[in-house]
Amino acid sequence: MTKQYVAHVLGLVKPYWPVANLIPLGEGMAAECTEEKFAEYLEEVNPIAEKVIKSLEQEADPES
């Protein structure tokens, strides 16, 4: 299910930000990115991701 959410979000990003290069997202974490920095990035985007997931879950459940 998470994979579907990620695909959905990336599908939303491209129309609003057409110059976004999404290829690196499919390649994983950059080699020069430390585990600590990656953890910081995850913490930073977590609130946004939670909102997106909650929104998608509400769309999937029409009784909500």
C-alpha positions in Angstrom: 0.0 0.0 0.0 2.8 2.4 0.8 4.3 1.9 -2.7 0.9 3.1 -4.1 1.0 6.2 -1.9 4.5 7.1 -3.1 3.6 6.6 -6.7 0.5 8.7 -6.2 2.5 11.5 -4.5 5.1 11.5 -7.2 2.3 11.6 -9.8 1.1 14.8 -8.1 4.5 16.4 -7.9 5.3 16.3 -11.6 2.2 18.4 -12.8 2.8 21.1 -10.2 6.6 21.1 -10.6 7.4 19.9 -14.1 11.1 20.6 -13.9 11.5 18.2 -10.9 13.9 15.5 -11.7 12.3 12.4 -10.1 14.9 9.9 -11.4 17.2 10.2 -8.3 14.2 9.3 -6.1 14.1 5.9 -7.8 17.9 5.4 -7.2 17.8 5.7 -3.4 19.9 7.7 -1.0 22.9 9.6 -2.4 26.2 8.0 -1.6 27.5 11.2 0.2 24.4 11.4 2.4 25.1 10.2 5.9 22.7 8.0 7.8 22.3 10.8 10.3 21.4 13.4 7.6 19.0 10.9 6.0 17.3 10.5 9.3 17.0 14.3 9.6 15.4 14.5 6.2 13.0 11.7 7.1 12.0 13.5 10.3 11.6 16.8 8.3 9.2 15.4 5.7 7.3 13.0 8.0 4.5 15.5 8.9 3.9 16.2 5.3 3.9 12.5 4.4 1.5 11.8 7.2 -0.9 14.4 5.8 -0.7 13.0 2.3 -1.3 9.5 3.5 -4.2 10.5 5.7 -5.7 12.3 2.7 -5.3 9.3 0.4 -6.8 7.0 3.0 -9.8 9.2 3.2 -10.2 9.1 -0.6 -9.9 5.3 -0.5 -12.6 5.0 2.3 -15.7 6.8 1.0 -17.5 6.1 4.3 -15.1 8.5 6.1 
